[in-house]
């Protein structure tokens, strides 16, 4: 068993909160050292001082095991993590525009590159929700 884990934080995008897009682009911060196993499904973590207001015992559903790879590390200082373990994603640039034609409706879409994501992780959003 490894002694470090990533901690899951929820994503808040402008209008879409806790919807499918947040679920598809889930994020983890850390890694953090495991101090103690409380129960088979709960672990106590050593959190940095910036996260003092957060309870330090987490269910395994909030954790992802850490296997040493420096490219996976997202420092908590790079994103503004709220006490509820959420953060707001920031727009970097608009990569493309498209119009989706439905039977009775025309939907303008834009392809967005988000901060701290590569171009391959860009998402299509409604043009009205971005403006």
Buried (B, 14 or more C-beta within 10 A) or exposed (E): EEEBBBBBBBBBBEEBEEEEBBEEBEBBBBBBEBBEEEEEEBBBBEBEEEBEEBEBBBEEEBBBEBEEEEEEBBEBEEBEBBEEBBBEBEBBEBEEEEEEEEEEEEEEBBBBBBEEBEEEEBBBBBBEEBE
